[in-house]
Structure formats: structure tokens, C-alpha cells
């Protein structure tokens, strides 16, 4: 604690935030405990009670974390905009743009800080952030404009499929709890321009516009968008193909304005100030101002805030002639950010940024060898090369569990790609900054622009080369929390062994414990696991996954993989990776369904498929049979552990089922019923399934109402699951019972 007090304090605050996420005590009680712990800490310090003040200080920091989290995340004001999400009536919301509009080629996002809302009953004051989506590129708006939005406030869309992207959680981390999607762009009006802080509206936003315009004029092709990402983190217009290649090769951190980019900008500016002959303290003070402006230019990204705070703390120490530990500086930077916004702890960018920074300052300095026998320039070149290689290895090892947990994949060649791309991109960053500063000088700016263009082009070529190599990335199932903890314990134990061989016993103990727990957990998992049937929520499309242990998987879907939203890559593949499925045995197309009832045409006999396809397990308790037409699968019957599941592409297919042949029907899956569904209700009652799944939710959510089904079949004890309400539904089928899990918790 004496060596790294900042690290200890940050760890305790994180513990408090995590506890506050699970428990929600009254704020007044938490505040009283916080004040009490603080008073005990002061008294113990005055009395010189060493153990007492340490324990009281630890309790004080943990309680502070609980208090701050609940104060920010759990307590919404009575007039918060989120309370109007379920009013479901046309409203007019008034507010000020909280940041610069997010402009995309085909849509625009506005974040509005609300101040009032007009309903049919009158106008009310309100607060909180509102996200507005416009289905077109719309550049009418600027930061701090006061606007009005007409539409229906709704809560953010929840994660509707297992292991998918949780958009609601993503917005909650940004303190956005309500959304409006107007049906026409003209329903959004600008009432007043430029009502925000002069710093942003008069300095930061014009400067960002100047930089982007300059790059647009001086840099050609896709490189103009790439350098905007390198320098100020503007990644919205980078071609998707280039962006994905940076992601696959493990160099995406360069587009997020990493700490190295902040250091390059700060170092270049300080060098220019020093060449101008500024005094030492004035140089540091002006550098602090540049850091603040640069942080605002880069959208206050977690990596930028972290690096800016670290460099700022170092500069402040230099001003007052103090030198601090880099580990403590990283920890204090994280501590300050979490005190201001504890929700940042759950932000992926925050986690990646600080884990990478901590790994560099904690491990790297002990791994660099000494080369005092070499000449100065050879020692500098060797140390620089080793630093890039070792830092890439260390960072990759430290962030690998986070990447696997959130994205289900790990870049495998980042050790090599960073070794080449980082030096090239660093030169491009320095040249781009010089281009911004020296733009008024015609000939010199043209020369710098040519050099910048060259190094940007080389960066793209290098990334393309590494992306073309085999085994660029590894896709795997997201690890659980215990595996991540053991992984980090093993890394720290391995590092301690590198420092002292006497610590090898700690490494062996951790590896033995990890192996023992993993073995017993796999035994228990195999004992508890059973076949599963999962109905994915694909909107107007359908998707079904049948899993039979140990390694049989069937995917039947007509998912959309066109130029719009790619359901295969955005929904199905993340789900399969999360379930630990490497590949499905067969990929079939379900027949497209709509709300209209139509007669079955061209349905073939439900013959058993050949055993070598993997569908039919002859002589076992597992069986899969299908009836297909030219449109795809029309009927699917799945028998798992003696339990029967039937999937139908149309309600009309109910007439094809013989109640004498279909007995003990556990699960029946049907598309959303149309206007003629009532004439099949009697047949549904005769089949008497224990559970009814309704998929293909309608386009108009106002018509997603299955009350008539509850009225018709409720008395027969048939449980109805509607994917429009519950999201994906998974049935874990075992010999004794069926466990049901939904992607969304339905009240």
C-alpha cells in the first residue's frame, strides 16, 4: 500500500462500484456511512492509529464507490425523460445538443439534453439525455443548438438475442435512457444556434472543422479519413473494409487515438515550444492547455482521457518539481475518471485502455534489457525495437481476455502488425500535426502533405498485407469470470517468476488450482448439459438452432445477409461463438413467412434424411425430420430425449399434422398469426402443445399483440412465448424437465 497507494485506492473504488451495481442501499444511509468512515479516518490519523486509519480509509473508499454508482445510475429524477418512454403518444421534446452530431453517410444521430416535453395534457419540464435517429445524412445541426423533436419516446432496444450486442447497455453507459426515431426529418427543427459553452462552440468545434477541411483538401482518397482517425479519433467515415482490417490485425487502437498518439502530439507541441525558446514552466503550462483542447477534439474518448490525465499529472509534477510512480499515475487517472463517472468502469474502451496502460508501466520496464556496452545510437535503435515488440506482446496478453469476452475473437498477428504499423502511423501523426500547424505556409504545407499521404498509404498497405495472412484472428467462446481471474493470476505469477525463480511455487499452485477447477467444472457441465433448441429473434426472418451433445448442431434460417443489416454476421455468428459452436453441420433455408394464411403448395413427403448428413440418429433418442418445398423447409420435427418439437412455416400446415401421430407435443413453433388464424385454433387445441413459440414478429409493433391467443388457449395450460416480447427463447431439454431461458426478462 505504501508503494502503490493510488493503485490500492483505485482497486477499492472499483470494488465499491461493483458492489453498488448489485446492491442499492438508500442514498442517505450510504452517505451517513461515508461520513462516519471519513471521520474515523481523520481521528485515527490524528491519534496515529496505523491499522485503524487504513481500515477506515479502505471502508471510506469502498462506500464512496457504492454511493457514486447508485447516485448516478439508480436515481433518476422524477421528471427524467425515461419516465415518458411508456406513454406511447406523440410528443414534442425540447432540448440542447449535448455534443456534436454523429453524421453517417445514410443516417444521423443527435444526443439531446432535454429540458421540456409537450404532451396532449400540456408542457412539462424534463431532464436527461435523448438519442434522436434520422434516416438520412443531415448536417443542419451543430453542437449546443436548441432543437425540437416530434415523435414517440421509447426505451433503447434491448439485446434480443443471446451473446449479441447489447445496445441498451451501450447507451446506458452514455447515460441515454430514451430514444426517438421520427418518421420524417422535417419533424426536427432548429430553434436557436450556439447556446453551449464558448470553449466548445467557439474553439473546439471550429478547430475540428478546420482540421477535417484541411485533410479533405490536402490528403487524397481514403487516407484523408484514416488520418482523421489517427489524429482526432474521427472514424465515422473510414471505409468499413479498412476499419475491419485494422480490427482483425490488432491495430484498431491507432484509430481510437491511443495513448501513444496523445504522447506524440504532446511531444511534438512541446518540442515546438522549446524551439521557440519558452521558459520551462510556461512550456509545461501551455502543454496542459493543448492537452485539454486535444482531449475535446478527440470526443473525450477513454483512451484520450486516460493518456491526457497521465501526461497532465506528469507535467504538473514537473512544474512543482516532483516525480511520481507511473503505476500510481495510471491508477490516479483511473480513480479520477471513475469518481466523475463510475459507469465508465463497464465501458469496453475504458477497460482496454487502462489494462493496456497498466501492463506497459508495470511489466515493460522490468523486461527491457540493458545494453550499456553498445554505442548510444545502436542502444537507442535496439531499445526502441525491443520496446515495440515487448509492448505489443505484453498488451496483447493483457487485453486478450477482454477481447475474447466482448468480441469472441483475438487477433493473432498483432505482435508483428504493430511492429510495422505503429512506426509508420507515428510518422503520419507527427506529419499531420505539422500540416495543421504549418498549413498557412503554401510550399512547406504541400511538402508535408505529400509525406503524410505516403506514410498513410504505407500504413494501409501494411495492414492489408497482415490481414491477408492466414490465421489472422482466433474466434472462440467468451470466457467466464473465473477463467479470466485465473488467467490474470497466472500472468502475474509468471512475471514474478521472471523476476525471481523462488516464486515458481506460486505459479505452480495457480496452475494446479486452475486445472483442477476446470476439470471438475467440465465434468459437472457434461453431467448437467442436455440438448437445446433455440429460437432466434430475426425480426421478419426466422432462425432455429438445434444442439445435440456433444457436437451436433443444426441451423435452419432465412436470415438476411444483404447490404443492409447483416443478420448472419451480426446475430447468428456471435450467438454461435457464444455457445461454443465452431460450425453447424448443415445450413438450411426456412421458408419465408408472412401474416397471410396460404395453402401448402408443393410440400414433399417428410422422408428421413440420409444418416450421413448428421440429422438422423438411427436407433437413438434423437431424431430430426423435415418436409421441404422449393421455398425451403416447411415442416421440421425434432425428437430430443423423448420430447417432440415441431416447427411450421405457416399456420395452414397445422392441417397436415395428425393428432394421433403427434402425441406428447412439448414445443410447437408458428409464425405470427394473421387475420385467418382463428380458424386453426381448434386444431391447435387438439394438438395441445405444452409450449407455443411465436416467431417472425410483425413490422408494426402496435400489432404485436397475442391477447387473443391467451384468451383462446389459456385455459388449456399452453404457455405462449412471443419473440417480439421476450427476444430469443432457448429450451434446455433434459430427461426430467425443460428449462426455459429468454434473452429479455419479461415481467
C-alpha positions in Angstrom: 0.0 0.0 0.0 2.9 2.3 0.8 4.5 1.7 -2.6 1.3 2.0 -4.8 -1.3 4.0 -2.8 -3.0 5.1 -6.0 -3.4 1.6 -7.2 -4.8 0.4 -3.9 -7.3 3.3 -3.7 -8.4 2.7 -7.3 -8.9 -1.0 -6.6 -11.0 -0.3 -3.6 -13.1 2.2 -5.5 -13.7 -0.4 -8.3 -14.8 -2.8 -5.6 -17.3 -0.3 -4.3 -18.7 0.4 -7.8 -19.1 -3.4 -8.4 -20.9 -3.8 -5.1 -23.1 -0.8 -5.8 -24.1 -2.4 -9.1 -25.5 -5.4 -7.2 -26.9 -3.7 -4.0 -28.9 -0.5 -3.8 -29.0 0.8 -0.2 -30.7 4.1 0.5 -28.6 7.1 -0.5 -29.0 8.8 2.9 -27.8 5.7 4.7 -24.8 5.3 2.4 -23.9 9.0 2.8 -24.0 8.6 6.6 -21.7 5.6 6.5 -19.4 7.5 4.2 -19.2 10.5 6.5 -18.7 8.2 9.5 -15.8 6.3 7.9 -14.3 9.6 6.9 -14.5 10.9 10.5 -13.0 7.7 11.8 -10.1 8.0 9.3 -9.4 11.6 10.4 -9.4 10.7 14.1 -7.2 7.7 13.5 -4.7 9.8 11.6 -4.6 12.4 14.4 -4.2 9.7 17.1 -1.6 7.9 14.9 -3.6 4.6 14.9 -2.0 3.0 11.9 -4.2 -0.1 11.4 -7.4 1.8 12.3 -7.0 4.6 9.8 -6.0 2.2 7.0 -9.1 0.0 7.6 -11.4 3.1 7.9 -9.9 4.7 4.8 -10.5 1.5 2.8 -14.1 1.4 4.0 -14.5 5.0 3.1 -13.3 4.5 -0.5 -15.5 1.4 -1.0 -18.5 3.2 0.4 -17.7 6.2 -1.9 -17.8 3.8 -4.9 -21.2 2.5 -3.8 -22.6 5.9 -3.2 -21.3 7.4 -6.5 -22.6 4.5 -8.6 -26.1 4.5 -7.1 -26.3 8.2 -7.2 -25.5 8.3 -10.9 -27.1 5.0 -12.2 -30.0 4.2 -9.9 -31.6 7.5 -9.1 -33.5 9.1 -11.9 -35.2 12.4 -11.2 -39.0 12.3 -11.2 -39.1 14.3 -14.4 -36.4 12.3 -16.3 -37.1 11.7 -20.0 -37.0 7.9 -19.4 -40.3 8.1 -17.4 -42.1 9.1 -20.7 -40.9 6.0 -22.6 -44.1 4.1 -21.9 -46.6 7.0 -22.5 -46.7 5.9 -26.2 -48.1 9.1 -27.6 -46.9 11.8 -30.0 -44.8 14.3 -28.1 -42.5 17.2 -28.8 -39.2 17.2 -26.9 -37.2 20.4 -26.5 -33.5 20.5 -25.6 -29.9 21.3 -26.5 -27.5 19.1 -28.4 -25.1 17.7 -25.8 -22.3 17.1 -28.3 -21.6 17.3 -32.0 -23.9 15.4 -34.3 -22.8 11.9 -35.3 -23.0 12.1 -39.1 -23.1 8.9 -41.2 -23.5 8.5 -45.0 -27.0 7.2 -44.5 -28.2 8.4 -41.1 -27.6 11.0 -38.4 -27.6 10.6 -34.6 -28.3 13.5 -32.2 -27.8 13.4 -28.5 -30.2 15.9 -26.9 -30.1 17.2 -23.3 -33.8 17.6 -22.7 -35.4 20.5 -20.8 -39.1 20.1 -21.5 -41.7 17.9 -23.3 -45.1 18.8 -24.7 -47.8 16.2 -24.4 -51.5 16.3 -25.1 -52.1 17.3 -21.5 -49.6 20.2 -21.6 -45.9 21.1 -21.4 -43.7 19.6 -18.6 -40.2 20.2 -17.5 -37.9 17.2 -18.0 -34.2 16.2 -17.8 -31.8 13.6 -19.1 -30.4 12.6 -22.4 -32.4 11.6 -25.5 -31.0 9.9 -28.6 -32.6 11.0 -31.9 -32.1 8.9 -35.1 -32.6 10.4 -38.5 -32.7 8.1 -41.6 -30.5 10.4 -43.7 -27.4 12.5 -43.7 -28.4 15.7 -42.1 -25.9 18.5 -41.5 -28.3 21.2 -40.3 -27.2 20.8 -36.7 -24.2 21.8 -34.6 -23.2 21.4 -31.0 -25.2 23.4 -28.5 -28.1 24.1 -30.9 -31.5 24.2 -29.3 -33.9 21.9 -31.2 -37.4 20.4 -31.0 -38.1 16.8 -31.9 -41.6 15.4 -32.7 -42.1 11.7 -32.1 -42.8 8.9 -29.6 -40.1 8.5 -26.9 -39.2 4.8 -26.5 -36.6 2.9 -24.4 -33.5 1.7 -26.2 -33.6 -1.6 -27.9 -32.5 -4.4 -25.6 -30.3 -7.3 -26.6 -32.8 -9.5 -28.3 -30.5 -12.5 -28.9 -28.1 -14.4 -26.7 -24.5 -13.2 -26.9 -25.4 -10.3 -29.2 -24.6 -6.6 -28.9 -26.4 -5.0 -26.0 -27.4 -1.6 -27.5 -29.4 -0.7 -24.4 -26.4 -1.2 -22.1 -24.2 0.7 -24.6 -26.5 3.7 -24.4 -26.9 3.4 -20.6 -23.1 3.8 -20.2 -23.6 7.1 -22.1 -26.5 8.0 -19.7 -29.0 7.7 -22.5 -32.2 6.1 -21.5 -34.7 7.2 -24.1 -34.8 7.3 -28.0 -36.9 8.9 -30.7 -37.0 7.8 -34.3 -39.0 10.5 -36.2 -40.8 9.2 -39.3 -39.6 12.3 -41.2 -36.5 14.5 -40.9 -38.7 17.7 -41.1 -40.1 16.9 -37.7 -36.8 18.0 -36.2 -36.3 21.8 -36.1 -33.5 24.1 -35.0 -34.9 26.7 -32.7 -31.6 28.5 -31.7 -28.0 28.2 -32.7 -24.9 28.0 -30.4 -26.3 28.1 -26.8 -23.5 26.0 -25.2 -20.1 26.8 -23.6 -17.9 29.2 -25.6 -14.9 26.8 -25.2 -16.6 24.1 -27.3 -18.7 26.2 -29.6 -16.1 28.9 -30.4 -12.8 26.9 -30.2 -13.1 23.1 -30.3 -15.8 22.7 -32.9 -14.4 25.3 -35.4 -10.9 23.8 -34.9 -12.2 20.3 -35.6 -14.0 21.5 -38.7 -10.8 23.3 -39.8 -8.7 20.1 -39.4 -11.2 18.0 -41.3 -11.5 20.5 -44.1 -7.7 20.8 -44.3 -7.3 17.0 -44.6 -10.0 16.9 -47.2 -8.1 19.4 -49.4 -4.6 18.2 -48.8 -5.0 14.4 -48.5 -6.4 12.2 -51.2 -8.5 9.1 -51.2 -9.3 7.0 -48.1 -6.2 8.3 -46.5 -8.0 11.6 -45.6 -10.4 9.7 -43.4 -7.6 7.5 -41.9 -5.5 10.4 -40.7 -8.6 12.0 -39.1 -8.9 8.7 -37.1 -5.2 8.7 -36.2 -5.1 12.4 -35.1 -8.5 13.2 -33.6 -10.3 9.8 -33.5 -12.8 10.7 -36.2 -13.6 7.1 -37.5 -17.1 7.6 -38.8 -16.1 8.0 -42.5 -13.4 5.4 -42.7 -14.4 2.7 -45.3 -15.7 -0.3 -43.5 -13.3 -2.6 -45.2 -10.2 -0.7 -43.9 -11.8 -0.4 -40.5 -12.3 -4.2 -40.3 -8.7 -4.9 -41.4 -7.4 -2.7 -38.6 -9.6 -4.6 -36.2 -8.5 -8.0 -37.4 -4.8 -7.2 -37.3 -4.9 -5.8 -33.7 -4.1 -2.2 -34.8 -7.5 -0.7 -34.2 -6.2 1.1 -31.2 -4.5 3.5 -33.5 -7.9 4.7 -34.9 -9.1 5.3 -31.3 -6.4 7.9 -30.6 -4.4 5.6 -28.3 -2.1 6.9 -25.6 0.9 6.7 -27.9 -0.9 9.2 -30.3 -1.5 11.6 -27.4 2.1 11.3 -26.4 3.2 12.0 -30.0 1.0 15.1 -30.2 2.1 16.4 -26.8 5.8 15.7 -27.5 5.7 17.5 -30.9 4.0 20.5 -29.4 6.5 20.7 -26.5 9.3 20.4 -29.0 8.0 23.3 -31.0 7.5 25.4 -27.8 11.1 24.6 -26.7 12.4 25.6 -30.1 10.5 28.9 -29.7 12.6 29.4 -26.5 9.7 29.4 -24.0 10.6 29.1 -20.3 10.3 25.6 -18.8 7.3 26.2 -16.6 5.4 28.2 -19.2 6.2 25.4 -21.7 4.6 22.8 -19.3 1.6 25.1 -18.6 0.9 25.7 -22.3 1.2 22.0 -23.0 -1.5 21.4 -20.4 -3.8 23.7 -22.3 -3.0 21.9 -25.6 -3.8 18.6 -23.9 -7.2 19.9 -22.7 -8.1 21.1 -26.2 -6.9 17.9 -27.9 -9.0 15.8 -25.5 -12.0 17.8 -26.5 -11.1 17.4 -30.2 -11.0 13.6 -29.8 -14.5 13.3 -28.4 -13.2 12.7 -24.9 -12.6 9.0 -25.6 -11.5 6.9 -22.6 -8.0 6.3 -24.1 -7.6 10.0 -24.7 -8.8 11.0 -21.2 -6.5 8.4 -19.6 -3.5 9.4 -21.6 -4.3 13.1 -21.1 -4.6 12.7 -17.3 -1.4 10.7 -17.1 0.6 13.3 -19.1 -1.1 16.1 -17.3 -0.2 14.6 -13.9 3.4 14.2 -15.1 3.6 17.8 -16.3 2.1 19.1 -13.0 4.7 17.1 -11.2 7.4 18.7 -13.3 6.0 22.2 -12.6 6.2 21.6 -8.9 9.5 19.6 -9.2 8.0 16.3 -8.2 8.5 12.9 -9.8 5.8 10.1 -9.4 5.5 6.4 -10.0 3.9 5.6 -13.4 1.8 2.9 -11.8 0.4 5.4 -9.4 -0.2 7.9 -12.2 -2.2 5.4 -14.2 -4.2 4.4 -11.1 -4.9 8.0 -10.1 -6.0 8.8 -13.7 -8.5 5.8 -13.5 -9.5 6.9 -10.0 -10.4 10.5 -11.1 -12.4 9.2 -14.1 -14.4 6.7 -12.0 -15.1 9.3 -9.3 -16.5 11.6 -12.0 -18.4 8.8 -13.9 -18.4 5.3 -12.3 -20.3 3.9 -15.3 -17.1 4.2 -17.3 -15.8 1.1 -15.5 -18.1 -1.0 -17.7 -17.1 0.7 -20.9 -15.0 -1.5 -23.2 -12.8 1.3 -24.3 -12.0 2.3 -20.7 -11.1 -1.3 -19.8 -8.9 -1.9 -22.8 -7.2 1.5 -22.4 -6.3 1.1 -18.7 -5.4 -2.5 -18.8 -3.0 -1.8 -21.7 -1.5 1.2 -19.9 -1.1 -0.7 -16.6 0.6 -3.6 -18.4 3.1 -1.3 -20.0 4.1 0.7 -16.9 4.1 -2.4 -14.6 5.7 -5.1 -16.8 7.6 -3.4 -19.6 10.3 -1.5 -17.6 11.4 -4.8 -16.0 11.6 -6.6 -19.3 13.8 -4.2 -21.3 17.4 -5.4 -21.2 20.4 -3.1 -20.5 22.9 -2.5 -23.4 25.5 -0.3 -21.8 28.2 -2.0 -23.9 26.8 -0.7 -27.1 27.2 2.7 -28.6 24.5 5.3 -27.9 22.7 5.2 -31.3 22.8 1.4 -31.5 21.4 1.1 -28.0 18.6 3.6 -28.9 17.6 1.6 -32.0 17.8 -1.7 -30.2 15.8 -0.4 -27.2 13.1 1.1 -29.5 12.7 -2.1 -31.5 12.5 -4.2 -28.3 10.1 -1.8 -26.7 7.7 -2.1 -29.6 7.9 -5.9 -29.7 7.7 -6.4 -26.0 4.9 -3.8 -25.5 2.9 -5.4 -28.3 3.3 -8.8 -26.7 2.5 -7.6 -23.2 -0.5 -5.6 -24.2 -1.8 -8.5 -26.4 -1.5 -10.9 -23.5 -3.3 -8.5 -21.1 -6.2 -7.5 -23.3 -6.8 -10.9 -24.8 -9.4 -11.9 -22.2 -11.3 -8.7 -22.7 -11.4 -9.0 -26.4 -12.5 -12.7 -26.1 -15.2 -11.8 -23.6 -16.7 -8.9 -25.6 -16.0 -9.8 -29.2 -15.4 -13.6 -29.2 -12.1 -13.2 -31.1 -8.4 -12.4 -30.6 -6.0 -11.0 -33.2 -3.1 -13.4 -33.6 -0.6 -11.4 -35.6 -0.8 -8.1 -33.7 2.8 -8.8 -32.4 4.0 -8.4 -36.0 1.5 -5.9 -37.3 2.1 -3.4 -34.5 5.8 -3.7 -35.0 5.4 -2.4 -38.6 2.3 -0.3 -38.4 3.0 1.7 -35.2 6.2 3.4 -36.5 4.7 4.2 -39.9 1.5 5.6 -38.3 3.5 7.5 -35.7 5.3 9.4 -38.5 2.0 10.1 -40.2 0.6 11.5 -36.9 3.5 13.8 -36.4 3.4 15.0 -40.1 -0.3 15.6 -39.9 0.1 17.7 -36.8 2.8 19.7 -38.5 0.5 20.1 -41.5 -2.2 21.5 -39.3 0.2 24.0 -37.7 2.1 25.0 -40.8 -0.9 25.0 -43.2 -0.7 28.8 -43.9 2.8 28.3 -45.5 2.0 27.1 -49.1 5.1 25.3 -50.3 6.0 23.8 -46.9 2.5 22.5 -46.3 2.3 20.9 -49.7 5.6 19.0 -49.0 4.3 17.9 -45.6 1.0 16.8 -47.2 2.9 14.6 -49.7 4.9 13.0 -46.9 1.7 12.4 -44.9 0.0 10.8 -47.9 2.9 8.5 -48.4 3.0 7.2 -44.8 -0.7 6.8 -44.7 -0.7 4.8 -47.8 2.1 2.6 -46.4 0.0 2.1 -43.3 -2.9 0.8 -45.3 -0.7 -1.4 -47.4 0.9 -2.9 -44.3 -2.5 -3.6 -42.7 -3.7 -5.1 -45.9 -0.7 -7.4 -46.0 -1.1 -8.6 -42.5 -4.9 -9.0 -43.0 -4.2 -11.3 -45.9 -2.1 -13.7 -43.9 -3.7 -17.0 -42.7 -4.9 -17.3 -39.1 -5.2 -13.5 -38.7 -7.7 -13.9 -35.8 -8.9 -16.6 -33.5 -12.7 -17.0 -32.9 -13.6 -18.6 -29.5 -16.3 -18.8 -26.9 -16.3 -15.8 -24.4 -14.6 -16.9 -21.2 -16.4 -16.7 -17.9 -15.2 -14.6 -15.0 -13.4 -17.3 -13.1 -11.3 -18.2 -16.2 -10.4 -14.5 -16.7 -9.3 -14.2 -13.0 -7.2 -17.3 -13.2 -5.7 -16.1 -16.4 -4.5 -12.8 -14.9 -3.3 -14.6 -11.7 -1.2 -16.8 -14.0 0.3 -13.9 -15.9 1.3 -12.1 -12.7 2.7 -15.3 -11.2 4.7 -15.9 -14.4 6.1 -12.3 -14.3 7.1 -12.8 -10.7 9.0 -16.0 -11.7 10.9 -14.0 -14.3 12.0 -11.6 -11.6 12.8 -14.3 -9.0 12.8 -18.1 -9.5 11.8 -18.6 -5.9 8.3 -17.5 -6.9 7.8 -20.6 -9.1 5.8 -22.2 -6.3 3.1 -19.6 -6.7 2.8 -20.2 -10.4 2.6 -24.0 -9.9 -0.1 -23.6 -7.2 -2.2 -21.4 -9.5 -1.8 -23.7 -12.5 -2.8 -26.7 -10.3 -5.8 -25.0 -8.9 -6.9 -23.8 -12.4 -6.5 -27.2 -13.9 -8.4 -28.9 -11.0 -11.3 -26.5 -11.1 -11.5 -26.6 -14.9 -11.6 -30.4 -14.9 -14.3 -30.6 -12.3 -16.3 -27.9 -14.0 -16.2 -29.7 -17.3 -17.4 -32.9 -15.6 -20.2 -31.1 -14.0 -21.1 -29.3 -17.2 -21.2 -32.5 -19.2 -23.4 -34.0 -16.5 -25.8 -31.1 -16.5 -25.8 -30.3 -20.2 -28.6 -31.6 -22.4 -29.9 -30.9 -25.9 -31.1 -27.4 -26.6 -33.5 -25.8 -29.1 -33.1 -22.0 -29.6 -35.5 -19.8 -31.5 -33.6 -16.7 -32.6 -35.3 -13.3 -33.0 -34.6 -12.1 -36.5 -37.5 -9.8 -37.0 -39.3 -10.7 -40.2 -37.0 -13.6 -40.7 -36.7 -16.9 -38.8 -33.9 -18.8 -37.2 -33.7 -22.1 -35.3 -30.7 -23.8 -33.7 -30.8 -27.4 -32.6 -27.9 -28.6 -30.5 -27.4 -32.3 -29.5 -24.4 -33.0 -27.3 -21.6 -33.4 -27.8 -21.0 -31.8 -31.2 -24.1 -31.9 -33.4 -25.5 -28.5 -34.4 -28.2 -27.7 -37.0 -29.0 -24.1 -38.1 -32.2 -23.5 -40.1 -32.8 -19.9 -41.1 -33.7 -17.5 -43.8 -31.6 -14.7 -42.3 -30.9 -11.6 -44.3 -27.3 -11.2 -45.3 -27.7 -8.4 -47.8 -26.2 -5.0 -48.0 -28.4 -3.8 -45.1 -28.2 -5.2 -41.6 -26.3 -8.5 -41.9 -28.2 -10.8 -39.6 -25.8 -13.7 -40.3 -22.7 -11.8 -39.1 -24.4 -9.5 -36.6 -26.7 -12.0 -34.8 -26.2 -15.7 -35.8 -22.4 -15.9 -35.7 -22.0 -14.1 -32.4 -24.6 -16.4 -30.9 -22.8 -19.5 -32.2 -19.5 -18.3 -31.0 -21.0 -17.5 -27.6 -22.5 -21.0 -27.5 -19.1 -22.6 -28.3 -20.2 -23.8 -31.7 -17.4 -23.9 -34.2 -19.6 -24.7 -37.2 -23.0 -26.2 -37.9 -23.4 -29.5 -39.7 -26.0 -28.2 -42.1 -27.2 -24.7 -43.1 -30.8 -24.9 -44.4 -33.2 -22.2 -45.5 -36.5 -21.8 -43.7 -39.5 -20.9 -45.9 -40.3 -17.2 -45.7 -43.4 -16.5 -43.7 -45.9 -13.6 -43.7 -49.0 -12.8 -41.8 -51.3 -14.1 -44.6 -52.6 -17.6 -44.5 -51.9 -19.6 -47.6 -52.3 -23.2 -48.6 -49.3 -25.5 -48.6 -48.2 -26.0 -52.2 -45.5 -28.4 -53.4 -44.8 -29.9 -49.9 -42.8 -33.1 -50.3 -43.2 -36.1 -48.0 -41.3 -35.9 -44.7 -38.7 -38.6 -45.6 -35.9 -39.2 -43.2 -32.7 -37.6 -44.4 -29.7 -39.9 -45.1 -27.8 -40.8 -41.8 -24.5 -39.4 -43.1 -25.9 -35.9 -43.0 -25.8 -35.9 -39.3 -29.5 -35.2 -38.9 -30.9 -38.6 -38.1 -29.5 -40.7 -35.2 -30.9 -44.1 -36.1 -31.6 -46.3 -33.1 -31.1 -43.4 -30.6 -33.4 -41.0 -28.8 -32.5 -38.1 -31.1 -34.3 -37.6 -34.5 -34.7 -34.8 -36.9 -37.1 -34.9 -39.9 -38.0 -32.3 -42.4 -40.6 -31.6 -45.1 -39.3 -29.2 -47.8 -40.6 -27.4 -50.8 -39.0 -25.2 -53.4 -39.2 -22.3 -50.9 -37.3 -24.1 -48.2 -38.2 -26.0 -45.0 -41.9 -26.2 -44.5 -42.1 -28.6 -41.5 -39.5 -29.7 -39.1 -39.9 -32.4 -36.4 -37.2 -32.7 -33.7 -37.3 -35.5 -31.1 -34.9 -34.9 -28.2 -34.8 -37.2 -25.2 -38.3 -38.4 -26.0 -39.7 -34.8 -26.2 -41.2 -33.7 -29.5 -40.7 -30.2 -31.1 -42.5 -29.2 -34.3 -41.6 -26.1 -36.4 -44.1 -24.9 -39.0 -43.5 -22.2 -41.6 -47.3 -21.5 -41.9 -50.4 -21.9 -39.8 -52.0 -23.8 -42.6 -49.6 -26.6 -42.0 -51.5 -27.4 -38.8 -54.0 -29.3 -41.0 -51.1 -31.6 -42.2 -50.5 -32.8 -38.6 -52.3 -36.0 -37.4 -53.2 -35.7 -33.8 -52.8 -39.5 -33.4 -49.2 -39.4 -34.7 -48.3 -36.2 -32.8 -48.5 -37.1 -29.1 -46.8 -35.5 -26.1 -46.0 -32.4 -28.1 -43.7 -30.3 -26.0 -43.0 -27.3 -28.3 -44.9 -26.0 -31.3 -43.4 -23.1 -33.2 -45.5 -21.0 -35.6 -45.1 -17.6 -37.3 -47.0 -14.6 -36.0 -50.7 -15.3 -36.7 -52.6 -13.5 -39.4 -56.2 -12.5 -39.7 -57.4 -16.1 -40.5 -55.6 -17.7 -37.6 -58.8 -18.2 -35.6 -59.9 -21.0 -38.0 -56.9 -23.0 -36.9 -57.4 -22.5 -33.1 -59.5 -25.7 -32.8 -56.7 -27.8 -34.4 -54.2 -26.1 -32.1 -56.3 -27.1 -29.1 -56.4 -30.7 -30.3 -52.6 -30.9 -30.7 -52.3 -29.4 -27.1 -48.6 -28.4 -27.1 -47.2 -27.6 -23.7 -45.4 -24.5 -25.1 -46.2 -22.4 -28.1 -43.5 -20.2 -29.8 -44.5 -17.3 -32.0 -41.7 -16.0 -34.2 -41.5 -13.6 -37.2 -42.6 -10.6 -35.1 -44.6 -8.1 -37.3 -43.1 -4.9 -38.6 -45.6 -2.7 -36.8 -45.1 -3.2 -33.1 -48.5 -1.8 -32.3 -50.0 -5.0 -33.8 -47.7 -7.3 -31.8 -50.5 -8.4 -29.5 -51.3 -12.0 -28.8 -54.0 -11.5 -26.2 -56.5 -13.4 -28.4 -54.3 -16.4 -28.2 -54.1 -16.2 -24.4 -57.9 -16.0 -24.3 -58.4 -18.9 -26.6 -55.8 -21.4 -25.3 -55.0 -20.1 -21.9 -57.4 -22.5 -20.2 -55.6 -25.4 -21.8 -52.4 -24.6 -20.0 -50.4 -23.8 -23.1 -47.6 -21.4 -22.3 -47.1 -18.8 -25.1 -43.7 -17.3 -25.9 -43.6 -14.3 -28.2 -40.2 -13.3 -29.5 -41.5 -9.8 -30.0 -41.6 -9.5 -26.2 -39.0 -12.0 -24.9 -36.4 -11.9 -27.7 -34.7 -15.2 -28.4 -36.0 -18.3 -26.5 -33.9 -21.3 -25.6 -35.2 -24.6 -24.3 -32.7 -26.8 -22.4 -34.1 -30.3 -22.8 -33.2 -32.9 -20.2 -34.9 -36.2 -19.4 -36.6 -34.8 -16.3 -37.6 -31.3 -17.2 -37.3 -28.5 -19.7 -35.6 -25.2 -18.6 -36.6 -22.0 -20.5 -34.3 -19.0 -20.9 -35.2 -15.8 -22.7 -32.9 -13.1 -24.0 -35.1 -10.4 -22.4 -36.6 -10.7 -19.0 -40.4 -10.4 -19.4 -42.4 -9.1 -16.5 
